[in-house]
Amino acid sequence: MLADRPQGTTQSESRPFGPVDSRHRFSEREFVSEFESVGVVRRWARQVLTDCGWEPDSEAVSDFLVVLAELVTNAVVHAQVPGRSVLVRLRQVGDGCRVEVVDGRPDLMPQTDLLPREESGRGLLLVRDLAAAMGVERSGEDKIVWAKVHHQGQLRTAA
C-alpha cells in the first residue's frame, strides 16, 4: 500500500539500474498525484533509459515515454486519492523495459466503448498500440497498471 502523504509532498527513492546484468536493472520513484508530475516522470524515465543504454532520441524511447505518460495520466485522473502519491517502477526485462504505475485505487479500469467524437479515453488505446504487452493487477489496496515496450535494438554501442 502506498503511504498517505501530506498534500503536495512526495517521498521518492530512485535506485540506478546498476550492474551490467540487465536482469537486475530496476528503478522506482514516487510522484505527487497531479498533472505537473507527468512531465517530471517523463524526464526521469528518459534519463533512466539513457543510463541503461537506450538511444535517447530513438523511436523506442519516444514510444516508451508516450506509454508511460498515458499510464501516469490515467492514475492522476482516474485513481487520484487526496494526499496519495503515484509509484512508478521501471524494470529492464529482456529486450525491453516494463513500466509499472501503482496507484491507491484497487478497482480495475472499466472497459468502455468510445464514441467517435469523444475527446478523451484514448490513452489506453495508444498504450495497446505501442506496447508489446500490458495488463492490470491488484496488489492489496493498490492497483498496478503495467506495460512493456521493446527497445527494438535501438541501443547505444559502446565506444
N, C-alpha and C positions, 0 to 999 in steps of 0.2 A: 504494500500500500504506500502511496506517496504521502509524505508528511504534509500536514497543514502548514501553511506559511502565512505570515502577515501580508496583507495586500501590498503588491508592488515590490516584493522582495523575492529573492531566489537564492538557493544554495546550489552550487554547481561543483561537479567533480569531473575532471577530464583526465583520462589515462591515455598516454600516447599508445599508438598501435604497437610500438616496441619491436620485439625480436624479429629477425628475418623470417622465421617460421610463420607464414601468413595465417595458419590455422588459429593462432593465438592473438591476432591483432584485433583490438577492441577499444572503443572509446565511448563514454557516455557523459551527458550533461543534463542538468535540469534547467528549464527556462520558465520565466513567468508566463502564465497563460494569457497572452494578449497579442494583438496583431503585430505590434512592433517587434516581437520576438522572432517572427518568421524570417526576416532579413538577417538577424543575428545568427539564427540556426543555419541558414544557408552559408554565411561566411565561415562559420566554424566548420561545417561539414566539408566545404571546398578545401580548407586547409588540411583537414584530416585526410581526405582522399589524396591530395597532393603529397602529403608526407608519406602516404602509403605507396606512392609511385604512379598514381593515375596522372595522365597528361592533363594539366589544369584547364586547357582550352578545348578539350575533346568533346565530341558529341556524347560520349558515355557520362562524363561529369555533368554536362548540361542536362541530360535525361535524369540522372540521379537527383540533381538539385530540384527539378520540377516535381518528381515523385515525393521527395522529402517535404517540399513546401506545401504540397497538397495535403499530405498526411498531417503535418503540423497545423495547417489552417483548419482542417476538419476538427482536430482536437480542440483548438481555440474556440471555434464557432459552435460546435455541437456538444462538446463534452466539458465545457467550462464549468468549474465548480469554484465559487469565490474563495480566494485565499490558497488555491492549489496551484501546483506547477505542472508542467508537462515534461516528462523524462524522454530524452531522445538517446537511443543507443545505435552505434554503428559497429558492425562486425564484418571483418573480411571473411568471406566464405568462398572457397574455390576460386572460380573465375569472376567473382563479383563482390558486391557489398550488400549486406542486409541492413535495412534501417528498421528500427522498432520505435514506435511512438506510443508511450504509455500515458494514459490519462486517467482521471479519477472517476470515470463512469463505467460501471461494469456492463451496461446494456450494449448489445451488439448493434451495429448500424443497420437500420431498416433498408431493405431493397425497395427502391421506388422507380416507377417508370417516369421518364422525363417527357414533358410536353415540348414540342419543337421550339416554342418561344420563351421557355423559362430561362432566366438569366443566371441561375446558379444550379448546383447539383451535378456538374460535370467533372469535378475533381477526381473522383474515383474512376471514372471512365478513362481519364488521362493516365492515371496510375496503372490501370489494367493494360492500356496500350503500350506503355513504356517499360513496365517491369516484366521480368521473366516469371515472377511468381508473386502472389500477395495473399494475405489472409488476416483473420481476426481471431484473437484468443482471449479468454478470460483469465485473469490472474488475481484471485481473491476479490478485493473490492475495485480492482482496476481492469482496464481493457488494454490489450496490446494490438495495435494495428501495424502490420509489417509488410515490407516489400523487398524484393531482391532485384538489383539491377546488375547486369553483366558489364564488365569493363570493355568488352568487345576487342580485347587485345590492344587497347589504347593506353599502354603503359609507357612511361619514360624508360629509355635504355640507359644503362649505367655508362658513364663516361670513361 
